[in-house]
Amino acid sequence: MPDVTAIGRLAGNPEDLDKLDVYCATGSVRRAADLLHLHHSSVARRVEQLGTTLGIELTEPTGQMRARLALTAWRLLND
């Protein structure tokens, strides 16, 4: 539940949630950047900041899965 709470803190910025969602779904900064129509360095920087905020290592597959599950749970709880 702490991961879901951390996602809730990001909810004020829907763009951050979208970036996190696309990054976790693709597992790639470059692919996420392509889908978001942004430069890969911008996405990489924001993903790093989001990981720090969430307390999750988003560059690791387990971290991506944790973030994706927390994001899904947060959305289910807030629909």
N, C-alpha and C positions, 0 to 999 in steps of 0.2 A: 503493500500500500504506500510506502514512502515514495516509490517511483511515480505512482499515480498523482500523489500530492505535488511532487516536483513538476510534473507535466502541467498541472493546474496553475502553477505559478507562471508558466509560459503562455497561458491562454489569452492573456491580454494582447498578445501579438500573434494573430492568426498566420502571418507570413512565416514566423518561426516554426509553428506547428507544421505548416506545409513543407518547409525545407526539411525538417526532421523526418517527416513521413516519407517524403520522396527519397531522401538519403538512405533511410533504413530499408526501404523497399528495394532499392537498387544495390545497396552495399558499395556504391562507388561515388566518389565526389564528382568525377568527370561526367558520369551518366546522369547524376542528379542535376548537375549544372546544365547539361543539354536539355533535360526535360523542363527545367525551371527557366530556361533562357537567360542564364546568368554566367558570368565568368567562373571557371572552376576555383580560382584562388579565393573569390568572394564566398563561395559555398564552403570551401575548406575552412576558412577563418570562422565563419558563422557556426559550422558544425563543431569546431573545437570549443567555441564559446558556449554553445548549448550543452556540450558534454560536461564542461566545468560547472555550469549552472545546475545540471541534473545530478552531478556526481556519478556519471556513468562514462566509461571509456568507450566512446562511440566508434573508435577505429577497430575495435575487436568485435568479432561476430556475436559473442555473447552479450556485449553491450548494446549492439544494434537490436538484438532480439528483445532485451529488457526494455529498451526505449519503445520499440514497436508495440510490445504487449501493454506497456503502461499507457501509451497513447490510445490504443484501442479501448482499454478499460476506461480511461478518462472520457472518451467519446460516448461510450455506452452509458456511463453514469450521468452524463450531462445532456443527453438527448431528450 
